[in-house]
Amino acid sequence: MEKLSGVKREEKMRVSDEGLKRENEMEKGQCSSQEQPSLQRNAGGWKTMPYIIGNETCEKLASMSLIANITVFLRSKYNLDGLYLVNVVSIWFGTCNFAPLAGAFVSDSYFGKFWTLLLGSFSSFLGMGILTLAAGIKHLRPPPCNERTGDCTKAQPWQLGILFFALGLLAVGAGGIRPCNIAFGVDQFDVTTSQGRRELESFYDWYYLSFTIALFVAFTVVVYIQTNVSWVIGLAIPTGFLAISILVFLAGAHIYNYVKPQGSVYTDLVKVVVAAYRKRRFSVGSLGQYSLYDPISDDESETPMTRLPHTERYLCLDKAAVIIDASELNSQGKSRCGWKLCSVQQVEGLKRLLGIFPVWFSGITCFIVMDQQNTFGILQAMQLNRKITPKLEIPAGLMGVTSMLALSVWITFYEQLLIPVSRIMANKEVRISLRQKMRTGIVMSILCMLVAGVTEHKRREVALRYRSFVAPMSLAWLLPQFILSGLTEAFSAIAVMEFLNKKLPQSMRTVAGSIFFLSISSASYLSSVIVNIVHHATKKNDGSAWLGGHDLNRNKLDYYYYIIAALGVVNFIYFTAFASRDLPSGSSVGDEEAEEVQ
């Protein structure tokens, strides 16, 4: 769901945890640089945590409540049909997960974390405020659908324009908040001292405790109010919390430690491409006649263990590090222009980045499967019997909790039971290898779509038999597909995240989180493309198609699920034949480390 999948919740927590550790490592190195301002003794520290954690708690409560229920909101308040609704949600999810890449670049290169966070929070507040007004002012949205005839009035273009403007502001807010919130908290601690390291560990604990509380309240209380009480109140609550988050964040401005922007690692990657292009006329075969520029870095965090060895992959990029002319170096032996001569470490960093894409691409198909539950899965729930009592009805948006719980249960079972037992039996720590995790995740994604297809076929069959918009079937019929979606995430998504952090060098670990968000974003965009292709390919002369309209009973959603399952089979073949070569297959920690060295 960082979605967090739009933004899948539990996975984002794990990705953020890795991001914290990597940011911590980078701060250790940066603190030794003369360009990096040292921590002021009277600034930062534990006294800033109530403001930073308070801001994060309020922001997450607001954003997650909308993410969980956006499909229901657009269907019930804007009368969006199935196809258009799925496109809007998928593209918005994708943009929210793509925006952090731009936000990280802006923060690292220009504004710094504080101002990026503040501007992102203000943008989210404006976006949520507009949605609240749209829910409360009838003229800003179309009239409700006729429950008897099922006829729905389409929203006017200007009404949709206001809606999309609000969603755009929320996406901008996500771009500013997600890459900076935890990193700004890390900036408050002096990790060169034992006290600073202890306080940082406590920060992790309190951060995730507050995150979990916000998540629980958003997925239960706020979603219930939105669905069963009032959308105006249900949206006004997160809007109010966003306002509180900004005020709380500003209240601590006088005691924060501010780290000046030091430039983005993305710039170094672009420099390698530009430098290699400038030397494109030199053949790869003649590179052995020249020396490679590989200076010792002034950064104390770089050691012989962390330096990347020169590899023979992507030799065309080595041109960026070839010293063609002595004039490319200054009197100290340093590169005069980073856009003409790059170090071997920069080149090898880009090679590592290119090397992750076979596995990364395989993970996107798994994310596409998870993306279906945020849209079509919720639409299925809206056409099932959700009543517990005559007056109490389960909100359709709560189905996402099932996937989150399945992921949490598996991780707890794996970490707290399977690993300790295997450690006792094998006398060493035995874990599921990354290759096994990815393969299992792909299989789970296929099963998820097959089960979803069978369930939808049954739901539509019962609804048509009783001539009812809502099928007289329990909502529990959807539990298996949502559980399988959560297990898909537990295996494949976590495997991709772990692979990215292991594969990329220490200087590029912050890129891993951005690449992970990019995979979620790509899955959302591709999901929208696939939906439109299926719709147009199956559209008949009478206007009917497998997907589209306000009534799933008139669709063939089960066929669409089977198509996604077929893509999963193709992905399994692709991964087994090609991408799996880049993943270690060892089942113990030592085995995997040995394979990585090789």
C-alpha positions as CSV (number, residue, x, y, z in Angstrom):
1,M,0.0,0.0,0.0
2,E,5.0,2.9,0.5
3,K,0.6,1.8,-0.1
4,L,1.6,0.5,1.7
5,S,-0.3,-2.4,-2.4
6,G,-0.9,1.1,-3.5
7,V,0.9,1.4,-0.3
8,K,1.1,-1.8,1.6
9,R,1.2,-1.1,5.3
10,E,3.3,-3.8,6.9
11,E,5.8,-3.9,4.1
12,K,6.3,-0.2,4.3
13,M,7.2,-0.6,7.9
14,R,9.9,-3.0,7.0
15,V,11.2,-1.0,4.1
16,S,11.3,2.1,6.3
17,D,13.2,0.1,9.0
18,E,15.9,-0.7,6.4
19,G,15.9,2.9,5.3
20,L,16.5,3.9,8.9
21,K,19.5,1.6,9.2
22,R,20.9,2.7,5.9
23,E,20.4,6.3,6.7
24,N,22.1,5.7,10.0
25,E,25.1,4.3,8.2
26,M,25.3,7.2,5.8
27,E,25.1,9.7,8.7
28,K,28.1,8.1,10.3
29,G,30.1,8.7,7.2
30,Q,28.8,12.2,6.6
31,C,29.5,13.4,10.1
32,S,33.2,13.1,9.4
33,S,33.0,15.4,6.3
34,Q,34.1,19.0,6.8
35,E,31.2,20.1,4.6
36,Q,28.7,18.4,6.9
37,P,27.6,20.6,9.9
38,S,28.2,18.8,13.2
39,L,25.4,18.2,15.6
40,Q,24.8,21.1,17.8
41,R,24.9,20.2,21.5
42,N,21.8,22.2,22.3
43,A,19.9,21.0,19.2
44,G,18.4,17.6,18.3
45,G,18.3,14.7,20.6
46,W,15.5,12.9,22.4
47,K,13.7,16.1,23.3
48,T,12.7,16.5,19.6
49,M,10.9,13.1,19.4
50,P,7.5,14.2,20.7
51,Y,7.3,16.6,17.8
52,I,8.6,14.3,15.1
53,I,6.7,11.2,16.2
54,G,3.6,13.2,16.9
55,N,3.7,14.7,13.4
56,E,4.3,11.2,11.9
57,T,1.4,9.6,13.9
58,C,-1.1,12.3,12.8
59,E,0.0,12.2,9.2
60,K,-0.1,8.4,8.9
61,L,-3.6,8.3,10.5
62,A,-4.8,10.7,7.9
63,S,-3.2,9.2,4.8
64,M,-3.9,5.5,5.6
65,S,-7.6,6.1,6.3
66,L,-8.0,7.5,2.8
67,I,-5.8,4.9,1.1
68,A,-7.9,2.1,2.7
69,N,-11.2,3.6,1.6
70,I,-10.5,5.5,-1.6
71,T,-12.2,2.9,-3.8
72,V,-15.4,3.1,-1.8
73,F,-15.3,6.9,-1.7
74,L,-15.0,7.2,-5.5
75,R,-17.7,4.7,-6.2
76,S,-20.2,6.0,-3.6
77,K,-19.6,9.8,-4.0
78,Y,-18.5,10.2,-7.6
79,N,-20.3,7.3,-9.2
80,L,-17.2,6.2,-11.0
81,D,-17.8,3.0,-12.9
82,G,-15.5,0.0,-12.5
83,L,-13.1,0.7,-15.3
84,Y,-12.7,4.4,-14.7
85,L,-12.5,3.9,-11.0
86,V,-9.7,1.3,-11.3
87,N,-7.8,3.6,-13.6
88,V,-8.0,6.5,-11.2
89,V,-7.1,4.5,-8.1
90,S,-4.2,2.7,-9.9
91,I,-2.7,5.9,-11.4
92,W,-3.1,7.7,-8.1
93,F,-1.5,4.9,-6.2
94,G,1.3,4.7,-8.7
95,T,1.9,8.5,-8.6
96,C,2.0,8.5,-4.7
97,N,4.7,5.8,-4.9
98,F,6.7,7.5,-7.7
99,A,6.6,10.9,-6.1
100,P,9.0,10.0,-3.2
101,L,11.8,9.6,-5.8
102,A,11.4,13.2,-6.8
103,G,10.9,14.2,-3.2
104,A,14.2,12.5,-2.1
105,F,16.1,14.3,-4.9
106,V,14.7,17.7,-4.0
107,S,15.4,17.1,-0.3
108,D,18.9,15.9,-0.8
109,S,19.9,18.5,-3.4
110,Y,18.0,21.7,-2.5
111,F,15.4,22.1,0.3
112,G,16.6,19.8,3.0
113,K,14.4,17.4,5.0
114,F,12.7,19.9,7.2
115,W,11.3,22.1,4.4
116,T,10.5,19.1,2.2
117,L,8.5,17.6,5.1
118,L,6.7,20.8,5.9
119,L,5.7,21.5,2.3
120,G,4.6,17.9,1.8
121,S,2.5,18.1,5.0
122,F,0.9,21.3,3.9
123,S,0.1,19.9,0.4
124,S,-1.5,16.8,2.0
125,F,-3.6,19.1,4.3
126,L,-4.9,21.1,1.3
127,G,-5.7,17.9,-0.6
128,M,-7.6,16.3,2.3
129,G,-9.4,19.6,3.0
130,I,-10.6,19.8,-0.6
131,L,-11.9,16.2,-0.4
132,T,-13.7,17.1,2.8
133,L,-15.4,20.0,1.2
134,A,-16.3,17.9,-1.8
135,A,-18.0,15.4,0.5
136,G,-19.9,18.1,2.3
137,I,-20.9,20.4,-0.6
138,K,-23.4,18.6,-2.9
139,H,-22.6,20.8,-5.9
140,L,-19.0,19.6,-5.9
141,R,-20.0,16.1,-6.8
142,P,-22.8,14.3,-8.8
143,P,-26.1,13.2,-7.1
144,P,-26.2,9.7,-5.7
145,C,-27.2,6.8,-7.9
146,N,-30.8,5.7,-8.0
147,E,-30.9,2.6,-5.8
148,R,-34.1,1.2,-7.5
149,T,-33.0,1.5,-11.1
150,G,-29.3,1.5,-10.6
151,D,-28.9,4.6,-12.9
152,C,-26.0,6.9,-12.0
153,T,-25.4,10.5,-13.1
154,K,-21.8,11.0,-14.2
155,A,-19.7,13.6,-12.6
156,Q,-19.2,16.8,-14.5
157,P,-15.7,17.5,-15.9
158,W,-15.2,20.5,-13.5
159,Q,-16.2,18.2,-10.6
160,L,-13.6,15.6,-11.6
161,G,-11.1,18.4,-12.0
162,I,-11.5,19.4,-8.4
163,L,-11.2,15.8,-7.4
164,F,-8.1,15.2,-9.4
165,F,-6.5,18.4,-8.1
166,A,-7.1,17.2,-4.5
167,L,-5.6,13.8,-5.3
168,G,-2.7,15.5,-7.0
169,L,-2.0,17.6,-3.9
170,L,-2.0,14.4,-1.8
171,A,0.5,12.8,-4.2
172,V,2.8,15.8,-3.9
173,G,2.4,15.5,-0.1
174,A,3.4,11.8,-0.2
175,G,6.5,12.8,-2.3
176,G,7.6,15.2,0.4
177,I,6.7,13.2,3.5
178,R,7.7,9.5,2.7
179,P,11.4,9.9,1.9
180,C,12.0,12.4,4.7
181,N,10.0,11.6,7.8
182,I,12.2,8.9,9.3
183,A,15.4,10.3,7.9
184,F,14.7,13.6,9.6
185,G,14.3,11.8,12.9
186,V,17.6,10.0,12.4
187,D,19.3,13.5,11.9
188,Q,18.4,14.4,15.5
189,F,20.9,11.9,17.0
190,D,24.6,11.9,17.3
191,V,25.4,8.3,16.4
192,T,29.1,8.8,17.1
193,T,28.2,8.5,20.8
194,S,26.9,5.5,22.7
195,Q,24.0,7.6,24.1
196,G,23.0,8.7,20.6
197,R,23.0,5.2,19.3
198,R,20.8,4.0,22.3
199,E,18.4,6.9,21.7
200,L,18.2,6.1,18.0
201,E,17.2,2.5,18.8
202,S,14.5,3.8,21.1
203,F,13.3,6.1,18.4
204,Y,12.8,3.0,16.1
205,D,10.6,1.4,18.8
206,W,8.5,4.4,19.5
207,Y,8.1,5.2,15.8
208,Y,6.7,1.8,14.9
209,L,4.5,1.8,18.0
210,S,3.0,5.1,17.0
211,F,2.8,3.9,13.4
212,T,0.9,0.7,14.4
213,I,-1.5,2.7,16.6
214,A,-2.2,5.2,13.8
215,L,-2.7,2.3,11.4
216,F,-5.2,0.5,13.7
217,V,-7.2,3.7,14.3
218,A,-7.3,4.5,10.6
219,F,-8.3,1.1,9.4
220,T,-11.0,0.6,12.0
221,V,-12.5,3.8,13.6
222,V,-12.0,6.2,10.8
223,V,-12.9,3.8,8.0
224,Y,-16.1,2.8,9.9
225,I,-17.1,6.4,10.4
226,Q,-16.5,7.2,6.7
227,T,-18.6,4.2,5.5
228,N,-21.4,4.0,8.1
229,V,-21.7,7.4,9.8
230,S,-20.7,10.3,7.5
231,W,-18.1,10.9,4.8
232,V,-17.8,14.5,5.8
233,I,-17.0,13.6,9.4
234,G,-14.8,10.7,8.3
235,L,-12.7,13.0,6.0
236,A,-12.8,15.9,8.4
237,I,-11.1,13.8,11.1
238,P,-7.9,13.1,9.0
239,T,-7.9,16.7,7.8
240,G,-7.9,17.8,11.4
241,F,-5.1,15.4,12.2
242,L,-3.0,16.7,9.3
243,A,-3.5,20.3,10.6
244,I,-2.4,19.1,14.1
245,S,0.6,17.3,12.6
246,I,1.8,20.6,11.0
247,L,1.4,22.5,14.2
248,V,3.2,19.9,16.2
249,F,6.0,19.7,13.7
250,L,6.4,23.5,13.7
251,A,6.3,23.7,17.5
252,G,9.7,21.9,17.6
253,A,11.4,23.9,14.9
254,H,13.6,25.8,17.4
255,I,15.2,22.6,18.8
256,Y,15.7,20.5,15.6
257,N,19.1,19.7,14.2
258,Y,19.2,20.7,10.6
259,V,21.4,18.9,8.2
260,K,22.2,20.8,5.0
261,P,21.5,19.1,1.7
262,Q,24.6,17.5,0.4
263,G,23.5,16.5,-3.1
264,S,21.8,13.4,-4.4
265,V,23.3,10.1,-5.3
266,Y,21.2,10.2,-8.5
267,T,23.4,13.0,-9.8
268,D,26.5,10.6,-9.6
269,L,24.6,8.0,-11.6
270,V,23.8,10.5,-14.3
271,K,27.4,11.7,-14.3
272,V,28.6,8.2,-15.2
273,V,26.2,8.0,-18.1
274,V,27.2,11.4,-19.4
275,A,30.9,10.8,-19.0
276,A,30.7,7.4,-20.8
277,Y,28.7,9.0,-23.6
278,R,31.3,11.7,-24.1
279,K,33.9,9.0,-24.5
280,R,31.7,6.8,-26.7
281,R,34.2,6.9,-29.6
282,F,36.7,4.9,-27.7
283,S,36.2,1.2,-28.3
284,V,35.8,-1.2,-25.3
285,G,38.7,-3.3,-26.6
286,S,41.2,-0.4,-26.3
287,L,40.2,0.4,-22.6
288,G,43.0,-1.8,-21.4
289,Q,45.6,0.7,-22.7
290,Y,44.5,3.3,-20.2
291,S,44.3,3.6,-16.4
292,L,41.1,3.7,-14.5
293,Y,40.4,6.6,-12.1
294,D,39.9,4.9,-8.7
295,P,41.0,7.3,-5.9
296,I,40.8,6.7,-2.2
297,S,37.8,8.5,-0.8
298,D,38.1,11.0,2.0
299,D,34.9,9.5,3.5
300,E,35.9,7.6,6.6
301,S,33.0,5.3,6.1
302,E,34.6,3.8,3.1
303,T,36.9,0.9,3.9
304,P,38.6,-1.8,1.9
305,M,35.6,-4.0,2.8
306,T,33.1,-1.5,1.4
307,R,34.9,-0.6,-1.7
308,L,33.5,-2.2,-4.8
309,P,35.9,-4.3,-7.0
310,H,36.0,-3.6,-10.7
311,T,33.9,-6.0,-12.7
312,E,33.7,-7.0,-16.3
313,R,29.9,-6.4,-16.7
314,Y,28.7,-3.5,-18.7
315,L,32.2,-2.6,-19.9
316,C,30.8,0.3,-22.0
317,L,30.3,2.2,-18.7
318,D,34.0,1.8,-17.8
319,K,34.7,4.6,-20.4
320,A,33.5,7.0,-17.7
321,A,36.4,6.1,-15.5
322,V,39.1,5.9,-18.1
323,I,41.8,8.6,-17.9
324,I,42.3,9.5,-21.5
325,D,44.3,12.6,-20.9
326,A,46.4,13.7,-17.8
327,S,44.7,17.1,-18.0
328,E,41.5,15.4,-16.7
329,L,43.2,15.4,-13.2
330,N,44.2,18.3,-11.1
331,S,47.5,18.7,-9.1
332,Q,46.1,16.6,-6.3
333,G,45.2,13.8,-8.7
334,K,41.5,14.4,-8.4
335,S,39.0,14.6,-11.3
336,R,38.6,18.2,-12.6
337,C,35.1,17.6,-13.8
338,G,32.8,14.9,-12.6
339,W,30.8,15.1,-15.8
340,K,33.9,14.0,-17.8
341,L,35.7,11.6,-15.5
342,C,34.1,9.5,-12.8
343,S,35.6,7.1,-10.3
344,V,35.5,3.3,-10.6
345,Q,33.3,3.3,-7.4
346,Q,30.7,5.5,-9.2
347,V,30.8,3.3,-12.3
348,E,30.5,0.1,-10.3
349,G,27.6,1.6,-8.3
350,L,25.7,2.1,-11.6
351,K,26.5,-1.4,-12.7
352,R,25.1,-2.8,-9.4
353,L,21.9,-0.7,-10.0
354,L,21.5,-2.1,-13.5
355,G,22.1,-5.6,-12.2
356,I,19.1,-5.5,-9.9
357,F,16.5,-5.0,-12.7
358,P,15.9,-8.7,-13.7
359,V,14.8,-9.5,-10.2
360,W,13.1,-6.2,-9.7
361,F,11.1,-6.7,-12.9
362,S,9.9,-10.1,-11.7
363,G,8.7,-8.6,-8.5
364,I,6.5,-6.1,-10.4
365,T,4.1,-8.9,-11.5
366,C,3.6,-9.9,-7.9
367,F,2.8,-6.3,-7.0
368,I,0.2,-6.2,-9.8
369,V,-1.6,-9.1,-8.1
370,M,-1.6,-7.3,-4.8
371,D,-2.9,-4.1,-6.6
372,Q,-6.0,-6.0,-7.7
373,Q,-7.2,-6.4,-4.1
374,N,-7.1,-2.6,-3.6
375,T,-9.5,-2.0,-6.4
376,F,-11.5,-5.0,-7.8
377,G,-11.2,-6.9,-4.4
378,I,-12.9,-3.9,-2.7
379,L,-15.6,-3.7,-5.5
380,Q,-16.3,-7.4,-4.9
381,A,-16.7,-6.7,-1.2
382,M,-19.2,-4.0,-2.0
383,Q,-21.4,-6.5,-3.8
384,L,-21.4,-9.1,-1.0
385,N,-23.4,-9.4,2.2
386,R,-21.4,-7.4,4.7
387,K,-23.9,-7.2,7.5
388,I,-23.1,-8.7,10.9
389,T,-26.4,-7.6,12.4
390,P,-29.3,-5.8,10.7
391,K,-27.8,-2.5,11.8
392,L,-24.1,-3.3,11.7
393,E,-22.2,-3.6,8.5
394,I,-18.5,-4.3,7.9
395,P,-16.9,-1.5,5.7
396,A,-15.6,-2.9,2.4
397,G,-12.4,-1.0,3.0
398,L,-11.6,-3.1,6.0
399,M,-10.8,-6.1,3.8
400,G,-7.3,-4.7,3.4
401,V,-6.7,-5.5,7.0
402,T,-6.9,-9.2,6.2
403,S,-3.8,-9.0,3.9
404,M,-2.0,-7.1,6.6
405,L,-2.8,-9.6,9.3
406,A,-1.8,-12.5,7.1
407,L,1.6,-10.9,6.5
408,S,2.0,-10.2,10.2
409,V,1.1,-13.7,11.3
410,W,3.5,-15.3,8.8
411,I,6.4,-13.0,9.8
412,T,5.8,-13.7,13.5
413,F,5.5,-17.4,12.9
414,Y,8.7,-17.4,10.7
415,E,10.9,-15.3,13.0
416,Q,9.7,-16.5,16.4
417,L,9.1,-20.2,15.7
418,L,10.6,-21.6,12.5
419,I,14.0,-19.9,12.8
420,P,14.6,-20.7,16.5
421,V,13.5,-24.3,16.0
422,S,15.8,-24.7,12.9
423,R,18.7,-23.1,14.8
424,I,18.3,-25.8,17.5
425,M,17.9,-28.7,15.1
426,A,20.6,-27.7,12.6
427,N,22.9,-26.0,15.1
428,K,23.0,-22.9,12.8
429,E,20.6,-20.2,11.7
430,V,18.7,-21.5,8.7
431,R,16.5,-19.1,6.7
432,I,14.5,-19.3,3.5
433,S,16.8,-18.2,0.8
434,L,15.9,-15.1,-1.4
435,R,15.5,-17.4,-4.4
436,Q,13.0,-19.6,-2.5
437,K,11.1,-16.5,-1.2
438,M,10.7,-15.1,-4.6
439,R,9.6,-18.4,-6.1
440,T,7.1,-18.9,-3.3
441,G,5.8,-15.4,-3.7
442,I,5.2,-15.9,-7.4
443,V,3.3,-19.1,-6.7
444,M,1.2,-17.4,-4.1
445,S,0.4,-14.6,-6.6
446,I,-0.8,-17.2,-9.1
447,L,-2.9,-19.0,-6.5
448,C,-4.4,-15.6,-5.3
449,M,-5.7,-14.8,-8.8
450,L,-7.0,-18.4,-9.4
451,V,-8.9,-18.3,-6.1
452,A,-10.2,-14.8,-6.8
453,G,-11.4,-15.9,-10.2
454,V,-13.3,-18.9,-8.7
455,T,-14.8,-16.8,-5.9
456,E,-16.0,-14.1,-8.4
457,H,-17.5,-16.7,-10.7
458,K,-19.5,-18.1,-7.7
459,R,-20.5,-14.6,-6.5
460,R,-21.8,-13.5,-9.9
461,E,-23.6,-16.8,-10.4
462,V,-25.4,-16.4,-7.1
463,A,-26.2,-12.7,-7.7
464,L,-27.7,-13.4,-11.1
465,R,-29.7,-16.4,-9.7
466,Y,-31.3,-14.2,-7.1
467,R,-31.4,-11.2,-9.5
468,S,-29.7,-9.1,-6.8
469,F,-27.0,-6.4,-7.1
470,V,-25.6,-7.7,-3.8
471,A,-25.0,-11.4,-3.8
472,P,-26.5,-13.1,-0.7
473,M,-23.1,-14.5,0.2
474,S,-21.0,-13.9,3.2
475,L,-18.0,-11.5,3.0
476,A,-15.9,-14.3,4.3
477,W,-15.8,-15.8,0.8
478,L,-13.1,-13.1,0.0
479,L,-10.9,-14.0,2.9
480,P,-8.8,-16.6,1.0
481,Q,-7.8,-14.2,-1.9
482,F,-6.9,-11.4,0.5
483,I,-4.9,-13.8,2.7
484,L,-3.0,-15.1,-0.4
485,S,-2.4,-11.5,-1.4
486,G,-0.8,-10.8,2.0
487,L,1.3,-14.0,1.7
488,T,2.4,-12.8,-1.8
489,E,3.7,-9.7,-0.2
490,A,5.2,-11.5,2.8
491,F,7.4,-13.6,0.4
492,S,8.0,-11.6,-2.8
493,A,7.9,-8.0,-1.6
494,I,10.1,-8.6,1.3
495,A,12.5,-10.6,-0.8
496,V,12.8,-7.8,-3.3
497,M,13.4,-5.3,-0.5
498,E,16.1,-7.5,1.0
499,F,17.7,-8.1,-2.3
500,L,17.9,-4.4,-3.1
501,N,19.6,-3.6,0.2
502,K,22.1,-6.4,-0.2
503,K,22.9,-5.8,-3.8
504,L,23.4,-2.1,-3.7
505,P,26.6,-0.6,-2.1
506,Q,26.5,1.3,1.2
507,S,26.7,4.6,-0.6
508,M,23.5,3.8,-2.5
509,R,21.5,2.2,0.2
510,T,19.0,5.1,0.3
511,V,18.3,4.4,-3.4
512,A,17.0,0.9,-2.4
513,G,13.9,2.3,-0.8
514,S,13.3,4.6,-3.8
515,I,13.6,1.7,-6.2
516,F,11.2,-0.4,-4.1
517,F,8.6,2.4,-4.2
518,L,9.2,2.6,-8.0
519,S,8.3,-1.1,-8.3
520,I,5.0,-0.5,-6.6
521,S,4.4,2.5,-8.7
522,S,5.2,0.6,-11.9
523,A,2.8,-2.2,-10.9
524,S,0.0,0.3,-10.4
525,Y,0.6,1.9,-13.8
526,L,0.9,-1.4,-15.6
527,S,-2.3,-2.6,-13.9
528,S,-4.1,0.4,-15.4
529,V,-2.7,-0.4,-18.8
530,I,-3.8,-4.1,-18.6
531,V,-7.3,-3.2,-17.5
532,N,-7.7,-0.9,-20.4
533,I,-6.3,-3.4,-22.9
534,V,-8.7,-6.1,-21.6
535,H,-11.7,-3.8,-21.7
536,H,-11.1,-2.7,-25.3
537,A,-10.1,-6.2,-26.5
538,T,-13.4,-7.7,-25.1
539,K,-15.8,-4.9,-25.9
540,K,-18.7,-6.0,-28.0
541,N,-21.0,-4.1,-30.4
542,D,-23.6,-3.7,-27.7
543,G,-21.0,-1.9,-25.5
544,S,-20.6,-4.8,-23.0
545,A,-17.1,-5.9,-22.0
546,W,-15.4,-8.1,-19.4
547,L,-14.7,-4.9,-17.3
548,G,-16.6,-1.6,-16.9
549,G,-19.8,-0.2,-15.6
550,H,-21.2,0.0,-12.1
551,D,-22.3,-3.6,-11.7
552,L,-19.8,-6.5,-11.5
553,N,-22.7,-8.9,-12.2
554,R,-22.6,-7.7,-15.8
555,N,-18.8,-8.2,-16.1
556,K,-16.5,-11.1,-16.5
557,L,-14.1,-10.2,-13.7
558,D,-13.2,-13.8,-13.2
559,Y,-11.8,-14.0,-16.7
560,Y,-9.6,-11.0,-16.0
561,Y,-8.3,-12.6,-12.8
562,Y,-7.3,-15.7,-14.9
563,I,-5.4,-13.4,-17.3
564,I,-3.4,-12.0,-14.4
565,A,-2.8,-15.6,-13.2
566,A,-1.5,-16.4,-16.6
567,L,0.9,-13.5,-16.4
568,G,2.0,-15.0,-13.1
569,V,2.8,-18.3,-14.8
570,V,4.9,-16.4,-17.4
571,N,6.6,-14.6,-14.6
572,F,7.4,-17.8,-12.9
573,I,9.0,-19.2,-16.0
574,Y,11.0,-16.0,-16.6
575,F,12.2,-15.9,-13.0
576,T,13.2,-19.6,-13.0
577,A,15.0,-19.4,-16.3
578,F,16.7,-16.0,-16.0
579,A,16.2,-13.7,-13.0
580,S,16.9,-16.4,-10.3
581,R,20.5,-16.5,-11.3
582,D,21.1,-13.2,-9.5
583,L,19.7,-14.4,-6.2
584,P,21.5,-16.6,-3.7
585,S,20.1,-20.0,-3.1
586,G,21.7,-20.9,0.2
587,S,19.4,-21.7,3.1
588,S,21.7,-20.5,5.8
589,V,23.2,-17.1,6.5
590,G,26.7,-18.3,5.8
591,D,25.7,-20.0,2.6
592,E,24.2,-16.8,1.2
593,E,27.1,-14.7,2.2
594,A,29.5,-17.1,0.5
595,E,27.4,-17.0,-2.7
596,E,27.4,-13.2,-2.7
597,V,31.2,-13.1,-2.4
598,Q,31.5,-15.5,-5.3
